[in-house]
Protein backbone atom coordinates (compact mmCIF):
# COMPACT_ATOMS: atom_id res chain seq x y z
CA UNK A 1 0.00 0.00 0.00
CA UNK A 2 0.86 3.66 -0.16
CA UNK A 3 3.32 4.91 2.44
CA UNK A 4 3.11 8.45 3.82
CA UNK A 5 6.05 9.96 5.65
CA UNK A 6 6.08 13.32 7.38
CA UNK A 7 8.98 15.37 8.64
CA UNK A 8 10.02 16.64 11.04
CA UNK A 9 8.19 14.61 13.70
CA UNK A 10 8.50 17.45 16.21
CA UNK A 11 9.01 21.17 15.77
CA UNK A 12 9.34 23.93 18.36
CA UNK A 13 9.06 27.53 17.19
CA UNK A 14 9.11 30.94 18.73
CA UNK A 15 6.00 32.98 18.01
CA UNK A 16 6.40 34.88 14.75
CA UNK A 17 8.73 32.36 13.12
CA UNK A 18 8.08 30.62 9.81
CA UNK A 19 8.15 26.88 9.20
CA UNK A 20 7.90 24.25 6.49
CA UNK A 21 6.42 20.80 7.02
CA UNK A 22 7.02 18.05 4.50
CA UNK A 23 4.99 15.05 3.36
CA UNK A 24 6.42 12.34 1.09
CA UNK A 25 4.25 9.64 -0.43
CA UNK A 26 5.24 6.46 -2.18
CA UNK A 27 2.82 6.32 -5.11
CA UNK A 28 0.81 8.63 -7.34
CA UNK A 29 -2.32 9.98 -5.69
CA UNK A 30 -5.33 12.02 -6.73
CA UNK A 31 -6.27 13.18 -3.26
CA UNK A 32 -3.99 14.78 -0.71
CA UNK A 33 -5.21 16.65 2.33
CA UNK A 34 -3.52 18.55 5.13
CA UNK A 35 -5.17 18.61 8.56
CA UNK A 36 -4.49 20.34 11.85
CA UNK A 37 -5.47 18.33 14.92
CA UNK A 38 -6.17 20.56 17.88
CA UNK A 39 -5.52 19.51 21.50
CA UNK A 40 -9.09 18.22 21.79
CA UNK A 41 -8.65 15.81 18.89
CA UNK A 42 -10.63 17.64 16.22
CA UNK A 43 -9.17 17.27 12.74
CA UNK A 44 -9.52 20.57 10.93
CA UNK A 45 -9.25 20.62 7.15
CA UNK A 46 -6.50 22.93 5.97
CA UNK A 47 -6.08 22.08 2.31
CA UNK A 48 -7.27 19.66 -0.31
CA UNK A 49 -4.31 19.81 -2.65
CA UNK A 50 -3.58 16.87 -4.96
CA UNK A 51 -1.37 19.19 -7.03
CA UNK A 52 -0.38 22.83 -7.33
CA UNK A 53 -0.28 25.59 -4.74
CA UNK A 54 -2.95 27.06 -2.49
CA UNK A 55 -2.91 29.78 0.11
CA UNK A 56 -5.20 30.53 3.03
CA UNK A 57 -4.07 33.42 5.18
CA UNK A 58 -0.77 32.61 6.86
CA UNK A 59 -0.84 29.04 5.58
CA UNK A 60 0.01 27.81 2.14
CA UNK A 61 0.62 24.40 0.62
CA UNK A 62 2.32 23.06 -2.48
CA UNK A 63 2.08 19.56 -3.89
CA UNK A 64 4.45 18.33 -6.59
CA UNK A 65 2.64 15.17 -7.61
CA UNK A 66 5.28 14.04 -10.11
CA UNK A 67 7.89 14.07 -7.35
CA UNK A 68 5.51 12.68 -4.72
CA UNK A 69 5.79 15.30 -2.04
CA UNK A 70 3.79 18.10 -0.50
CA UNK A 71 4.87 21.04 1.65
CA UNK A 72 2.88 23.02 4.20
CA UNK A 73 4.15 26.52 4.98
CA UNK A 74 3.22 28.36 8.14
CA UNK A 75 4.25 32.00 8.30
CA UNK A 76 4.31 34.31 11.33
CA UNK A 77 3.36 31.43 13.60
CA UNK A 78 1.04 31.98 16.55
CA UNK A 79 0.54 29.96 19.73
CA UNK A 80 -2.84 28.85 18.38
CA UNK A 81 -1.02 27.07 15.54
CA UNK A 82 0.22 24.50 18.05
CA UNK A 83 -1.00 20.96 17.55
CA UNK A 84 -0.33 18.07 15.23
CA UNK A 85 -0.33 18.51 11.46
CA UNK A 86 -1.26 15.50 9.37
CA UNK A 87 -0.85 14.78 5.71
CA UNK A 88 -3.21 12.15 4.26
CA UNK A 89 -3.63 10.62 0.82
CA UNK A 90 -6.42 8.55 -0.65
CA UNK A 91 -5.21 4.97 -0.77
CA UNK A 92 -8.20 2.69 -0.92
CA UNK A 93 -10.83 1.86 -3.51
CA UNK A 94 -13.40 3.90 -1.57
CA UNK A 95 -11.26 6.96 -1.07
CA UNK A 96 -10.28 6.20 2.49
CA UNK A 97 -7.33 8.26 3.68
CA UNK A 98 -3.93 6.95 4.64
CA UNK A 99 -2.30 9.20 7.21
CA UNK A 100 1.26 10.02 8.02
CA UNK A 101 2.40 10.02 11.63
CA UNK A 102 2.12 13.78 11.83
CA UNK A 103 4.32 16.71 12.81
CA UNK A 104 3.81 17.96 16.35
CA UNK A 105 4.22 21.73 16.37
CA UNK A 106 4.69 23.76 19.53
CA UNK A 107 4.71 27.54 19.21
CA UNK A 108 6.11 29.33 22.27
CA UNK A 109 5.11 32.89 23.19
CA UNK B 1 -17.72 23.08 13.03
CA UNK B 2 -17.30 20.64 10.13
CA UNK B 3 -20.92 19.48 9.84
CA UNK B 4 -20.05 16.07 11.30
CA UNK B 5 -21.04 15.44 14.92
CA UNK B 6 -20.15 12.58 17.23
CA UNK B 7 -21.56 11.47 20.56
CA UNK B 8 -20.53 10.86 23.20
CA UNK B 9 -17.34 12.91 23.23
CA UNK B 10 -15.89 10.86 26.09
CA UNK B 11 -16.67 7.31 27.18
CA UNK B 12 -15.32 5.10 29.94
CA UNK B 13 -16.40 1.48 29.87
CA UNK B 14 -15.53 -1.83 31.42
CA UNK B 15 -14.54 -4.85 29.39
CA UNK B 16 -17.95 -6.48 29.85
CA UNK B 17 -20.01 -3.43 28.87
CA UNK B 18 -21.84 -2.79 25.61
CA UNK B 19 -21.92 0.74 24.28
CA UNK B 20 -22.46 2.52 20.98
CA UNK B 21 -20.80 5.50 19.35
CA UNK B 22 -22.88 7.72 17.10
CA UNK B 23 -21.92 9.85 14.13
CA UNK B 24 -24.20 12.20 12.23
CA UNK B 25 -23.49 14.34 9.20
CA UNK B 26 -25.59 17.10 7.70
CA UNK B 27 -23.58 17.63 4.54
CA UNK B 28 -25.54 15.46 2.13
CA UNK B 29 -22.61 13.08 1.86
CA UNK B 30 -23.16 9.39 1.20
CA UNK B 31 -19.81 7.87 2.12
CA UNK B 32 -18.93 7.59 5.79
CA UNK B 33 -15.89 6.25 7.60
CA UNK B 34 -14.74 5.13 11.02
CA UNK B 35 -11.08 5.73 11.86
CA UNK B 36 -9.15 4.83 14.99
CA UNK B 37 -6.33 6.91 16.47
CA UNK B 38 -4.38 5.24 19.24
CA UNK B 39 -1.35 6.54 21.06
CA UNK B 40 1.21 4.44 19.28
CA UNK B 41 -0.16 4.19 15.76
CA UNK B 42 -1.12 6.57 12.95
CA UNK B 43 -4.77 7.17 12.21
CA UNK B 44 -6.10 4.00 10.63
CA UNK B 45 -9.26 3.09 8.77
CA UNK B 46 -11.75 0.75 10.43
CA UNK B 47 -14.85 0.77 8.22
CA UNK B 48 -16.19 2.41 5.09
CA UNK B 49 -19.85 2.75 4.19
CA UNK B 50 -20.89 3.90 0.75
CA UNK B 51 -24.56 4.45 -0.01
CA UNK B 52 -25.34 2.70 3.32
CA UNK B 53 -23.54 -0.51 2.35
CA UNK B 54 -20.34 -1.57 4.04
CA UNK B 55 -17.72 -1.77 1.36
CA UNK B 56 -14.56 -2.32 3.30
CA UNK B 57 -13.84 -3.87 6.68
CA UNK B 58 -10.23 -3.26 7.38
CA UNK B 59 -9.68 -6.51 9.33
CA UNK B 60 -11.21 -5.07 12.47
CA UNK B 61 -12.01 -7.46 15.36
CA UNK B 62 -15.64 -8.56 15.63
CA UNK B 63 -16.01 -6.81 18.99
CA UNK B 64 -16.48 -3.69 16.86
CA UNK B 65 -19.73 -3.76 14.89
CA UNK B 66 -20.70 -0.89 12.57
CA UNK B 67 -24.20 0.06 11.50
CA UNK B 68 -25.33 2.59 8.91
CA UNK B 69 -29.14 2.87 8.92
CA UNK B 70 -29.17 5.78 6.46
CA UNK B 71 -26.74 8.06 4.71
CA UNK B 72 -26.70 10.61 7.55
CA UNK B 73 -26.05 8.31 10.50
CA UNK B 74 -23.28 5.89 11.38
CA UNK B 75 -22.90 3.85 14.55
CA UNK B 76 -20.11 1.81 16.05
CA UNK B 77 -21.34 -0.82 18.50
CA UNK B 78 -18.81 -1.92 21.07
CA UNK B 79 -18.84 -5.10 23.18
CA UNK B 80 -16.30 -6.98 25.28
CA UNK B 81 -13.56 -4.52 24.44
CA UNK B 82 -9.98 -4.79 25.65
CA UNK B 83 -7.89 -2.09 27.33
CA UNK B 84 -5.81 -1.80 24.14
CA UNK B 85 -8.95 -0.60 22.35
CA UNK B 86 -8.69 2.66 24.28
CA UNK B 87 -8.28 5.32 21.60
CA UNK B 88 -9.84 8.29 19.83
CA UNK B 89 -12.50 7.12 17.38
CA UNK B 90 -13.12 9.50 14.51
CA UNK B 91 -15.95 9.56 12.02
CA UNK B 92 -15.63 11.17 8.60
CA UNK B 93 -17.80 11.70 5.55
CA UNK B 94 -17.43 12.75 1.94
CA UNK B 95 -19.52 12.93 -1.23
CA UNK B 96 -19.69 9.75 -3.27
CA UNK B 97 -18.49 11.09 -6.60
CA UNK B 98 -15.20 9.31 -6.93
CA UNK B 99 -11.97 9.35 -4.98
CA UNK B 100 -10.99 12.96 -5.25
CA UNK B 101 -13.15 14.72 -2.69
CA UNK B 102 -12.39 16.22 0.69
CA UNK B 103 -13.21 14.23 3.80
CA UNK B 104 -14.64 16.04 6.82
CA UNK B 105 -14.10 14.72 10.31
CA UNK B 106 -16.17 14.81 13.46
CA UNK B 107 -14.64 15.82 16.81
CA UNK B 108 -14.13 12.20 17.87
CA UNK B 109 -15.05 10.03 20.83
CA UNK B 110 -12.27 9.50 23.32
CA UNK B 111 -12.74 5.95 24.66
CA UNK B 112 -11.13 4.47 27.75
CA UNK B 113 -11.57 0.75 28.42
CA UNK B 114 -10.86 -0.33 31.97
Boltz contact constraints between the chains, C-beta under 6 A:
constraints:
  - contact:
      token1: [A, 30]
      token2: [B, 99]
      max_distance: 6.0
  - contact:
      token1: [A, 30]
      token2: [B, 100]
      max_distance: 6.0
  - contact:
      token1: [A, 31]
      token2: [B, 99]
      max_distance: 6.0
  - contact:
      token1: [A, 31]
      token2: [B, 100]
      max_distance: 6.0
  - contact:
      token1: [A, 41]
      token2: [B, 88]
      max_distance: 6.0
  - contact:
      token1: [A, 41]
      token2: [B, 108]
      max_distance: 6.0
  - contact:
      token1: [A, 42]
      token2: [B, 107]
      max_distance: 6.0
  - contact:
      token1: [A, 43]
      token2: [B, 105]
      max_distance: 6.0
  - contact:
      token1: [A, 48]
      token2: [B, 102]
      max_distance: 6.0
  - contact:
      token1: [A, 90]
      token2: [B, 99]
      max_distance: 6.0
  - contact:
      token1: [A, 94]
      token2: [B, 48]
      max_distance: 6.0
  - contact:
      token1: [A, 94]
      token2: [B, 50]
      max_distance: 6.0
  - contact:
      token1: [A, 94]
      token2: [B, 55]
      max_distance: 6.0
  - contact:
      token1: [A, 94]
      token2: [B, 56]
      max_distance: 6.0
  - contact:
      token1: [A, 95]
      token2: [B, 99]
      max_distance: 6.0
  - contact:
      token1: [A, 96]
      token2: [B, 33]
      max_distance: 6.0
  - contact:
      token1: [A, 96]
      token2: [B, 45]
      max_distance: 6.0
  - contact:
      token1: [A, 96]
      token2: [B, 48]
      max_distance: 6.0
  - contact:
      token1: [A, 97]
      token2: [B, 103]
      max_distance: 6.0
  - contact:
      token1: [A, 99]
      token2: [B, 42]
      max_distance: 6.0
  - contact:
      token1: [A, 99]
      token2: [B, 43]
      max_distance: 6.0
  - contact:
      token1: [A, 101]
      token2: [B, 42]
      max_distance: 6.0
